[in-house]
Amino acid sequence: MKVIVFSIRAGMGHIKAGEAICSAINTLDGNSAKSYILLENTILGWFINFSYLWMARHARWLWSLLYKQKIFYSNTGYIDKGIKNEVLRIIGAEKPDCVCSTHPFITSGISRIKNRNFKIISIATDFDCHPIGIKGNVDLFIVPHKSTKELLLKMEIEEEKIKVIGIPISLKFSKNSNGKKDDFGFNKHPIILEMGGGYGLGHIERFIPQLAKDRELFQVIVIAGKNKGLKKRLEVSLKKYGISGRVFGFVDNVYELMEISDIIIGKPGGVGIMEASSKGLPIVITEVVPGQEEANAKILIDEGVAIMPKYNDIPDVLKELLQNKEKIKEMKENALKFSKPYASLDIAKAILKEG
């Protein structure tokens, strides 16, 4: 069976999910899957990624408006055409039995292909499903939670087309690397891990001064992603405020850094929160990108994995949490129960079975 997994640059989560699915399929079925990032090095691809990142950083109200208004997802013809044309070129060369999508834009574009001889599988990377990608001619929707399934049922998707499995993450997060804090130059104090996604979104920079007053209680690891300017500013900021820690750019060993951390703070991107849960990390949500991350935050809080204090209260809440070992233990246990570290393998099995 031949499988193509498509992702797109609109943040990094969709790409990481696509890579995880492809790797899992190849583990089970001998290199039968290939992953592609659509619209790479195109004006349309640049526009989609730039627009999302700009709104996520500077105009979340606009993203919220677009996400929730029908005028947006009923007028995506230009994006659909661009994706459809590139998909047709690739499947013409590869001739797959099954095409998988990790982003609703991709699902919408692929769904416009007529007279196809392959199956379409949509894999959700958040706990919400954007209506752009909810198309009746999709053969299978793979979702992470029963609440996501309920959303699809309300949108009149047949129940037999929905499988609740999880959000795909790398299998590296299912293994214990037995890493220690001193392997990375840290002492035994608790480590707070700050993340803002692959592109360094979030209040990471503005948050550092607020942590300074309790700096003797912890160390920090800050991952700035691909935002090189942010990385440099954070390094200066940690030194300025006397906070012990290290700043990383885009890294491939997040699983090791999570393993030595005690608490993670940041925004609740779908892939990131499932990676953190697989390592049993309590999550302190500092902010959300309106739309998909609102649903993510609600699920995490309901499951006892995360808390979301008011922004100005976060330093005091962190201090209380660090001093409350029972609460941390409870949240760690909830995180491990909630986690699905083998979701990518289970998704791969469902894809191979569908094909």
Secondary structure, 3 states (H helix, E strand, C coil): CCEEEEEECCCCHHHHHHHHHHHHHHHHHCCCEEEEEECCCCHHHHHHHHHHHHHHHHCHHHHHHHHHCHHHHCCCHHHHHHHHHHHHHHHHHHCCCEEEECCHHHHHHHHCCCCCCCEEEEECCCCCCCHHHCCCCCCEEEECCHHHHHHHHHCCCCHHHEEECCCCCCHHHHCCCCCCHHHHCCCCCCEEEEECCCCCCCCHHHHHHHHHHHHHHCEEEEECCCCHHHHHHHHHHHHHCCCCEEEECCCCCHHHHHHCCCEEEECCCHHHHHHHHHCCCCEEECCCCCCHHHHHHHHHHHCCCEECCCHHHHHHHHHHHHCCHHHHHHHHHHHHHHCCCCHHHHHHHHHHHHC
